Amino acid sequence: MSVDDDSTCCCTCRPGSGVHCTFDMFSLFSVIFLIIGLTLITIGYAIPRDYKFDPHKPARVMEAIEVEYARKRFALNICIMVGTGFVTLSGLIISFIVTWELCSNENEDNREIDPEQHEKPPSYGSICGDRENSAGEVAASTSEGAGMTRNSRAGS
């Protein structure tokens, strides 16, 4: 089996790159979970939960209606919670994919840099206070003698 073969990928999105294909599938699942979750939440809030009290009906009928609406409220609350779970799962999957992609791209970018071709970045906030400039000379700190009082400098 060669590398150019289409069977190395789990799908036909990018032949030969199984990792990116997997991330594409996870992205697709994440969008599907988001749509399902938002639909369930919308259904849970769109259906009316309360009934109008009718004083002309007998007590047994009103009690049966109240029990029916209590079951309906319970089912709608479950629907909302499941929808919230789907939206949360979608967010977790997307955040994992974005984090993975950012970290993997950062590592690839760092491998391409040749340390001898680029200048060393300045070390702002270093403990010593001295840093090399581009000519290779050591530049003095801007706060010369930081932490020393006037008397201690005079005594040195």
Secondary structure as UniProt FT lines:
FT   TURN            3..4
FT   HELIX           6..8
FT   TURN            15..16
FT   HELIX           18..46
FT   TURN            55..56
FT   HELIX           59..112
FT   TURN            115..117
FT   TURN            124..125
FT   STRAND          131..132
FT   TURN            134..135
FT   STRAND          138..139
FT   TURN            144..147
FT   HELIX           150..155
//
